Amino acid sequence: MIESILKVKNDILISLEQTFYMVIISVSIGIILGTVIGLILYTTENPLFVRNRIVNKTVGVIINIIQSVPFLILMVLLLPLSKLIVGTKIGSKAVLVPLSIAAVSFFTRLSEASFSDVSRGVIEAFISTGAGKLKVIRKILIPEALPSLVRNITVTTVSILGFSAMAGLVGGGGLGDLAYRYGYQRYQSEIMIICVLILIVLVQGIQMLGEWGVKKVSRK
C-alpha cells in the first residue's frame, strides 16, 4: 500500500495543485459576481432602494435555472462554452467555466439572504439622515452583512470543492480525477482513500478558516 502511494506521490501533489487552482479561481469569481448580483436582487426587491420587479424577476429566474441543473449535467452542457472561452474542453482550465458559473449562482442567493437579514430599521435610520443609496450600501448594508457573508463564503467554498471533485469524471483534473483513475479504473482503493482523506482535511481547514474570519469581522 505504501509503495503504491509513493509511486503516485507526484500525481497526488499535481492533483492537489489542480484542485486549489480550480477552487480558488472559481470561488473568487463567485464571490465578486455573486455579491454584485445578490445586491441587485436585494435592492430591486426592497422599496427603500430601487425596486424593479422586471429586473428582479429576470435575474432571479436565470439564477434559479442554473441552480436547478445538477452540476455534473451543467458541466457537460457548458463544455462547448469552455471551448469557446478557454480554448479546450478538457483539463482544469475547461472546468473553471462551469465551476465559476455554479459558484456565482450559489453565492448570489446566499449573499441576497445575507443582505436581507440586515435590520430594516438600521437602514431606514441611516436613510433618514439624508444619506444616498450608494452610501447606505457601502456604510451600512455591506458592513452589517459581512459576518453572514463570510459564513456563506465558507459554505460556497466547501460546495465548490465538492463540485471540483466531480470534474474528474470528465477529465477535469484534481483529486476527483485522481481518485477516479486509480481508485475506480485501476482498482487501487488506497489511492481513493487518500484522496478522500485529503478532501476531508481541506474541508475542515476551510471551516476553521471561515470561523476565524467570522470572528474577525463580527462587531463586538
C-alpha positions as CSV (number, residue, x, y, z in Angstrom):
1,M,0.0,0.0,0.0
2,I,2.8,2.4,1.0
3,E,4.7,1.6,-2.2
4,S,1.7,2.3,-4.4
5,I,1.1,5.6,-2.7
6,L,4.8,6.6,-3.1
7,K,4.6,5.8,-6.8
8,V,1.8,8.3,-7.3
9,K,3.1,10.9,-4.9
10,N,3.8,13.4,-7.7
11,D,0.3,12.7,-9.2
12,I,-1.2,13.5,-5.8
13,L,0.7,16.7,-5.5
14,I,-0.3,17.7,-9.0
15,S,-3.9,16.9,-8.4
16,L,-3.9,18.9,-5.2
17,E,-2.5,21.8,-7.1
18,Q,-5.2,21.5,-9.7
19,T,-7.9,21.4,-7.1
20,F,-6.5,24.6,-5.4
21,Y,-6.4,26.2,-8.8
22,M,-10.0,25.3,-9.7
23,V,-11.5,26.2,-6.3
24,I,-9.6,29.5,-5.6
25,I,-10.3,31.0,-9.0
26,S,-14.0,29.9,-9.3
27,V,-14.8,30.8,-5.7
28,S,-13.1,34.2,-6.2
29,I,-15.3,34.9,-9.3
30,G,-18.3,33.6,-7.4
31,I,-17.8,35.9,-4.5
32,I,-17.3,39.0,-6.6
33,L,-20.1,38.5,-9.1
34,G,-22.3,36.7,-6.6
35,T,-22.1,39.7,-4.3
36,V,-22.9,42.2,-7.0
37,I,-25.9,40.1,-8.3
38,G,-27.1,39.5,-4.8
39,L,-27.1,43.2,-4.2
40,I,-29.1,43.7,-7.4
41,L,-31.6,41.2,-6.3
42,Y,-31.9,42.7,-2.8
43,T,-32.1,46.3,-3.9
44,T,-34.5,45.7,-6.8
45,E,-36.9,43.9,-4.3
46,N,-36.5,46.4,-1.5
47,P,-38.6,49.6,-1.8
48,L,-36.0,51.5,0.2
49,F,-33.7,51.3,-2.7
50,V,-34.6,51.0,-6.4
51,R,-37.4,48.5,-6.6
52,N,-37.7,47.0,-10.0
53,R,-39.7,43.8,-10.4
54,I,-38.8,43.2,-14.0
55,V,-35.0,43.2,-13.3
56,N,-35.5,41.2,-10.0
57,K,-37.6,38.5,-11.6
58,T,-35.5,38.2,-14.7
59,V,-32.2,37.9,-12.8
60,G,-33.9,35.6,-10.3
61,V,-35.2,33.2,-12.9
62,I,-31.8,33.0,-14.6
63,I,-30.2,32.1,-11.2
64,N,-32.9,29.6,-10.4
65,I,-32.4,27.8,-13.8
66,I,-28.7,27.5,-13.2
67,Q,-29.2,26.2,-9.7
68,S,-31.9,23.7,-10.8
69,V,-29.4,21.8,-13.0
70,P,-27.3,19.2,-11.3
71,F,-23.6,20.2,-11.5
72,L,-22.5,17.2,-13.5
73,I,-25.1,17.9,-16.2
74,L,-24.3,21.6,-16.1
75,M,-20.6,20.8,-16.5
76,V,-21.3,18.7,-19.6
77,L,-23.7,21.3,-21.1
78,L,-21.1,24.1,-20.6
79,L,-18.1,22.3,-22.1
80,P,-18.8,23.9,-25.6
81,L,-18.7,27.3,-23.8
82,S,-15.5,26.3,-22.1
83,K,-14.0,25.5,-25.5
84,L,-15.1,29.0,-26.7
85,I,-13.7,30.9,-23.7
86,V,-10.5,29.0,-22.8
87,G,-9.9,27.0,-26.0
88,T,-10.3,23.5,-24.6
89,K,-12.9,21.1,-23.3
90,I,-10.6,19.1,-21.0
91,G,-8.4,19.8,-18.0
92,S,-8.7,22.1,-15.0
93,K,-8.9,25.2,-17.2
94,A,-12.0,24.0,-19.0
95,V,-13.8,23.1,-15.8
96,L,-13.3,26.7,-14.5
97,V,-16.1,27.9,-16.6
98,P,-18.9,25.7,-15.2
99,L,-17.4,25.8,-11.7
100,S,-17.4,29.6,-11.8
101,I,-21.0,29.8,-13.1
102,A,-22.1,27.4,-10.3
103,A,-20.2,29.4,-7.7
104,V,-21.8,32.7,-8.9
105,S,-25.4,31.3,-8.8
106,F,-24.8,29.6,-5.5
107,F,-23.3,32.6,-3.8
108,T,-25.8,35.0,-5.3
109,R,-28.7,33.5,-3.3
110,L,-26.6,33.3,-0.2
111,S,-25.5,36.9,-0.4
112,E,-29.0,38.0,-1.1
113,A,-30.1,36.3,2.1
114,S,-27.2,37.9,4.0
115,F,-28.3,41.4,2.8
116,S,-32.0,40.6,3.6
117,D,-31.0,39.8,7.2
118,V,-29.8,43.3,7.9
119,S,-32.2,45.2,10.1
120,R,-34.6,47.3,8.0
121,G,-34.7,49.8,10.9
122,V,-31.0,50.5,10.8
123,I,-31.2,51.2,7.1
124,E,-34.2,53.4,7.4
125,A,-32.5,55.4,10.2
126,F,-29.4,56.0,8.1
127,I,-31.5,57.0,5.0
128,S,-33.4,59.4,7.2
129,T,-30.2,61.3,7.8
130,G,-30.1,62.2,4.1
131,A,-27.5,59.6,3.1
132,G,-27.6,58.5,-0.6
133,K,-28.4,54.9,-1.5
134,L,-24.8,54.0,-2.5
135,K,-23.6,55.3,0.8
136,V,-26.1,53.2,2.6
137,I,-24.9,50.2,0.8
138,R,-21.3,51.0,1.4
139,K,-21.5,52.2,5.0
140,I,-24.4,50.1,6.4
141,L,-25.6,47.2,4.3
142,I,-22.3,45.6,3.4
143,P,-20.6,46.0,6.9
144,E,-23.7,44.7,8.7
145,A,-24.0,41.7,6.4
146,L,-20.3,40.9,6.4
147,P,-20.2,38.2,9.1
148,S,-23.0,36.4,7.3
149,L,-21.2,36.9,4.0
150,V,-18.1,35.3,5.4
151,R,-20.1,32.3,6.7
152,N,-21.6,32.0,3.2
153,I,-18.2,32.2,1.6
154,T,-17.2,29.2,3.7
155,V,-20.3,27.3,2.6
156,T,-19.7,28.2,-1.0
157,T,-16.0,27.1,-0.9
158,V,-16.9,23.7,0.6
159,S,-19.6,23.2,-2.0
160,I,-17.3,24.1,-4.9
161,L,-14.6,21.9,-3.5
162,G,-17.1,19.0,-3.8
163,F,-18.1,20.1,-7.3
164,S,-14.4,20.2,-8.3
165,A,-14.1,16.5,-7.3
166,M,-16.8,15.7,-9.9
167,A,-14.7,17.3,-12.6
168,G,-12.6,14.1,-12.6
169,L,-15.4,12.3,-14.4
170,V,-14.9,14.5,-17.5
171,G,-11.1,14.7,-17.3
172,G,-11.1,17.9,-15.4
173,G,-8.1,17.0,-13.2
174,G,-7.9,17.5,-9.5
175,L,-8.3,15.0,-6.6
176,G,-11.6,13.7,-8.1
177,D,-9.9,12.8,-11.3
178,L,-7.0,11.0,-9.5
179,A,-9.5,9.1,-7.3
180,Y,-11.5,8.0,-10.4
181,R,-8.5,6.9,-12.5
182,Y,-6.7,5.0,-9.7
183,G,-9.5,4.1,-7.3
184,Y,-12.1,3.1,-9.9
185,Q,-10.4,2.3,-13.1
186,R,-7.3,0.6,-11.7
187,Y,-8.9,-0.8,-8.5
188,Q,-6.4,0.9,-6.2
189,S,-8.7,1.7,-3.4
190,E,-5.9,3.0,-1.2
191,I,-5.4,6.0,-3.6
192,M,-9.1,6.8,-3.4
193,I,-9.0,6.7,0.4
194,I,-6.0,9.1,0.4
195,C,-7.9,11.5,-1.9
196,V,-11.0,11.3,0.4
197,L,-8.8,12.0,3.5
198,I,-7.2,15.0,1.8
199,L,-10.7,16.4,0.9
200,I,-11.8,15.9,4.5
201,V,-8.7,17.8,5.8
202,L,-9.4,20.5,3.3
203,V,-13.0,20.9,4.3
204,Q,-12.0,21.0,8.0
205,G,-9.4,23.7,7.2
206,I,-11.9,25.8,5.3
207,Q,-14.4,25.6,8.1
208,M,-11.8,26.6,10.7
209,L,-10.6,29.5,8.5
210,G,-14.2,30.6,8.0
211,E,-15.0,30.6,11.7
212,W,-11.8,32.6,12.3
213,G,-12.9,35.1,9.6
214,V,-16.4,35.5,11.1
215,K,-14.9,36.3,14.5
216,K,-12.6,38.9,12.9
217,V,-15.3,40.8,11.1
218,S,-18.1,40.4,13.7
219,R,-18.8,43.6,15.6
220,K,-18.4,43.4,19.3
